[in-house]
Amino acid sequence: MRIGHGYDVHRFTDGDEITIGGVKIPHDKGLLAHSDGDVLLHAIADALLGAAGERDIGYHFPDNDSKYKNADSRLLLARVVEIIKEKGFEIEYVDSTIIAQSPKMAPHINSMRDAISAALGIDSSLVNVKATTEEHLGFTGRKEGISAHAVCLLKSKE
């Protein structure tokens, strides 16, 4: 068994929607990023890569490579799954937390779980998504951006 932890953050910018957990959410801002800025999927990808003993998503999908410009993070996550499978691991469980003062995430949690489980190729019962605010403290509390944490459990296929 291997445990991994991932974290990601993106600041708000001009826009009218954000993508979190593979789900487009209407909002009065967008997220500044090279790809689609999906902090949740990026945190999950880093957790999986870390548990497999791999380098982070910035190494695998560099932000100075134009082929990842505006990339759908579900596709990047699917590639991460291929990497961990090549290393002889399979996903046992993923637990994650979105930290955002706004927009409200609760109405989108089930759709996020479905999108994440589809990208990972696992049952949605093996994916947990939670959301919290920071009670108006810090950069997320001031509505300057969104962050996410994820932990995962991998098991060896051997």
N, C-alpha and C positions, 0 to 999 in steps of 0.2 A: 504494500500500500504506500502511496505517496500523497502528500498534501501540498497544495499550492495556494498562494495568495496573489491577488492582482488588485491594482488600483489605477484609476484614470480620472482625469479632470479636463474639462474644456470650458472656456469662457464664452459668455453670450456675445452675440454680434447682431447685426441687422438680419432680419428674416421673419418668416411667419409660421415656421414649424421646426420641430426638432425630431430627431430619430433616437429613441431609447429602447433598448431591448429588441431591436428590429422592427419597432412600431413607430409610424409617423404620428406625432402628436401636435395638433395646432397650438401655436404659442405666439406671443407678440415679439419673439426674438428667435434667432437661429443660434447654432453653436459654431464657433470658429475652429476649423480643423482642416487637415489635408484630405482626409477621407470624409465620411458622412458624420463624423463626430460622435458616434454612438459610444458614450462613456461606459455603459453597462457591458456591451459586447467586448470592448477593449479590455476591461477589467477581467472578464471571464477568460478571454484569450490569454492574458498574462498569467492568470492563475494556472491554467492548463499547461502552458509552456513551462512555467516554473516547476510544477510538479513532475514534469517529464525531464527536467534538467536541461531545458533549452533556454536560449537567450530570449529577451522580450520581443513584443510585437514590433517595436521600432527597428529592431535588427532584421526581422523577417519581412516587414513591409515598410521600408524606409520612406519618410515623408519628403525626401528629395527625389523620389522615383515617380515620374509622371503617370505611370500605369496605376498608381493607387490614388490619384487625384479624384476626389468625390466617390471613392470606392464604397460599395455596399459592404458594411462590416459583417453581414451574415456570410458573405462569400469568404472573407478573410477568416472568420471563425471556422468555417467548413475546412479551409486549408489547414488550420491549426489542428483540427481533429485528425486529418490525414497524417500530419507530422507526429502526433502522439501515438497513433496506431502503428506507424512505421517503427517507432521506438519500442513497440510491444506493450502498450498500455491501452486500457479502455476506461471510460468515464463511469465512475460509481455514483457520484453525486456532485451537484453544484449548488452553492448557496450564495446569494448576492444581496447587496443593499445599495439603493440609489439614494443620494443625498441631494435634495433640491427643495428650496423654499417654494418654487413654482416652476412649472405648472404642477397640478395635483397628479400624482401617478396612479393612485388607487384604481381609477376606472380602466386603466390600461394593463394592469398586472397580469391578468389571465392571458391576454393576447401576447404579452411579452414572453410568458412562460411557453406558450405554444410556438412562437417564432424561434426562441432559443433552443427548445428541444428539437425542433425540425433541423436547425443548423447543426446541432450536435449529433443528430441521428440517434437520440435516446428518447425514452418515454418522458412526458412532461411531469410525471410524478417524481422524477429524479432532478428536477430543476426548481429551485425556490427563489423567488424575487420578493424583496421587501423594499419599502421606501420610508424615508424619514425626512424631517426638516431639521434645521439646526437652530430653531427658535430665534431666528433673525440674527444669529451670531455668525461671524466669519464671512468669507466670500460667498458661500452658498446662501447664507442667511440674508446677505445684502443683495441677493439676486444678481450676482456678477457671473455666476456659472453653475455648473452641475458636476458632481463627482460620483464615483461608484467604487465599491469594494466587492471583491468576490473571493471565495475560497472553494476549492474543489478537492475531491478525493479520487485518485486514480488507482486502479489495480493492474498488476501485471497479468498479461494473458497467459503467461507460462505457469 
